[in-house]
C-alpha cells in the first residue's frame, strides 16, 4: 500500500514538472509568434521584412526556477506563402526543448495564417 502511494506521488510530481516545462516552452513559442505578428508586411514596399530569413533560430532559457541549471528551448520560425490572390502566409513557430528528467526532446508549435497590412 505504501509503495502504491509513493508511486502515485512520484508520478504526479513527474507530470507536474513536465507540465511546467511544457507551458514555459509554449509561452516561448507564442512570444516568437507575436514578434512575427508585429512585423510589417507591406506588399507595395520595395522590401518585404515578413520572411523566414528575418527570424533565425533563437535559443532562449525557459522561464522556470530550476536549481542553478538553465533549461533552454530553441525556436524555429517558418513563414510560407499559401496564396498569392488573396495574399496569405502561414506562420509556424516550433519550440524544441529537452525534459531534464527523461532527456527526451519535445516540440511545442504555434501555427496561424496572416494577411498583409495593406
C-alpha positions as CSV (number, residue, x, y, z in Angstrom):
1,X,0.0,0.0,0.0
2,X,2.8,2.4,0.9
3,X,4.6,1.5,-2.3
4,X,1.5,2.4,-4.4
5,X,1.1,5.7,-2.6
6,X,4.7,6.6,-3.2
7,X,4.5,5.6,-6.9
8,X,1.3,7.7,-7.3
9,X,3.0,10.7,-5.6
10,X,6.1,10.2,-7.8
11,X,4.1,10.1,-11.0
12,X,2.1,13.2,-10.0
13,X,5.3,15.1,-9.3
14,X,6.8,14.0,-12.7
15,X,3.7,15.1,-14.6
16,X,3.5,18.4,-12.7
17,X,7.2,19.2,-13.5
18,X,6.7,18.2,-17.2
19,X,3.6,20.4,-17.4
20,X,5.5,23.4,-16.1
21,X,8.3,22.9,-18.7
22,X,5.6,22.3,-21.4
23,X,3.9,25.6,-20.5
24,X,7.1,27.5,-20.5
25,X,8.1,26.2,-23.9
26,X,4.6,27.1,-25.3
27,X,5.0,30.6,-23.9
28,X,8.4,30.9,-25.6
29,X,6.9,29.8,-29.0
30,X,4.0,32.2,-28.5
31,X,6.4,35.1,-27.8
32,X,8.2,34.5,-31.1
33,X,4.9,34.2,-32.9
34,X,3.9,37.6,-31.5
35,X,7.2,39.0,-32.9
36,X,6.2,37.8,-36.4
37,X,2.7,39.3,-36.0
38,X,4.4,42.7,-35.2
39,X,6.5,42.6,-38.3
40,X,5.2,44.8,-41.1
41,X,4.1,43.1,-44.3
42,X,3.6,45.8,-47.0
43,X,3.1,44.3,-50.5
44,X,3.7,47.7,-52.1
45,X,7.0,48.4,-50.4
46,X,10.4,47.7,-52.1
47,X,11.5,45.3,-49.4
48,X,9.5,42.7,-47.5
49,X,10.5,42.0,-43.9
50,X,7.9,39.3,-43.4
51,X,10.1,36.4,-44.4
52,X,11.7,33.4,-42.5
53,X,15.2,34.8,-43.0
54,X,14.4,37.6,-40.7
55,X,13.5,35.2,-37.9
56,X,16.6,33.0,-37.4
57,X,16.6,30.1,-34.9
58,X,16.6,31.5,-31.4
59,X,17.9,29.8,-28.2
60,X,16.4,31.1,-25.0
61,X,16.1,29.9,-21.5
62,X,12.7,28.5,-20.4
63,X,11.2,30.7,-17.7
64,X,11.4,28.3,-14.8
65,X,13.0,28.4,-11.4
66,X,15.4,25.4,-11.6
67,X,18.2,24.8,-9.2
68,X,21.2,26.6,-10.7
69,X,20.5,25.0,-14.1
70,X,19.2,26.8,-17.1
71,X,17.0,24.8,-19.4
72,X,16.9,26.1,-23.0
73,X,14.3,26.0,-25.8
74,X,15.1,26.6,-29.4
75,X,12.6,28.5,-31.6
76,X,12.4,27.8,-35.3
77,X,10.2,30.1,-37.4
78,X,8.9,29.2,-40.9
79,X,6.9,31.6,-43.0
80,X,5.3,30.0,-46.0
81,X,3.3,31.6,-48.9
82,X,0.0,29.8,-49.2
83,X,-1.8,32.0,-51.7
84,X,-1.0,35.0,-53.9
85,X,-4.6,36.0,-54.6
86,X,-5.6,36.7,-51.9
87,X,-2.2,37.0,-50.3
88,X,-2.0,34.7,-47.3
89,X,1.0,33.3,-45.5
90,X,1.3,30.6,-42.9
91,X,3.5,31.3,-39.8
92,X,4.7,28.3,-37.8
93,X,6.9,28.5,-34.7
94,X,8.3,25.4,-33.2
95,X,10.0,25.4,-29.8
96,X,12.1,22.3,-29.2
97,X,13.2,21.6,-25.6
98,X,14.5,18.7,-23.6
99,X,12.9,17.5,-20.4
100,X,15.8,17.1,-17.9
101,X,14.3,14.1,-16.0
102,X,14.0,11.9,-19.1
103,X,16.3,13.5,-21.6
104,X,13.6,13.3,-24.3
105,X,13.1,16.1,-26.8
106,X,9.6,17.7,-27.1
107,X,8.2,20.2,-29.6
108,X,5.6,22.9,-28.9
109,X,4.2,24.6,-32.0
110,X,2.1,27.7,-32.8
111,X,0.6,27.9,-36.3
112,X,-1.5,30.6,-37.8
113,X,-2.3,32.4,-41.1
114,X,-1.7,36.1,-41.9
115,X,-2.8,38.6,-44.5
116,X,-0.8,41.7,-45.4
117,X,-1.1,45.0,-43.6
118,X,-2.4,46.9,-46.6
